[in-house]
Amino acid sequence: APRLHPTTTTAVAAVCDAFGRVCLFCIETLRCLHIWKGYRDAQVAWLHPCDANVEMCLVIYAPRRGLLELWDITGPRRADAAAAETDGRLMGANGQVFLLRPSGRLDRVRWQPRAASTPTSRSPPAEGAPRMPAGPGSDAFESPRSEERAASAEGPDEQEGPDDEEGAERE
């Protein structure tokens, strides 16, 4: 799904491969900008504009995970995630993204940015969709941002080895 990034005028493309990867490429240099792993049978589409601060986002639908993710590609950082049915189809046209469900229902994908300091309640997932935590960088999805946060939260002095009493109790 090639797209011209509005703020940098760089042409980018998102592609899915048979090895469960989603790759973001710069079309001009043919350089791989980012690789997401663990997305078997993924589908991608471009959503723009996303927000006053975010011009363009990549929507990744991972049907095997039952997950719909929204990525700000300038980081890239995961802006949001939500549980979705496992047998839908992602469709994108003219900057709008839709999820076609097996029942024939067509849902438009929109991003409503949340205030960082105010926790919000989410509506329950759609009928038949798995119930999963859907916060940015959620540990349940083992995203790269989750691993970075966990590593930065545990400094080298705070980590406990397997010989420590608490470390042995956890095993």
Summary of the structure (lengths in Angstrom):
residues: 171
radius of gyration: 18.0
end to end distance: 44.8
largest distance: 57.7
contacts: 432
relative contact order: 0.12
helix: 11%
strand: 36%
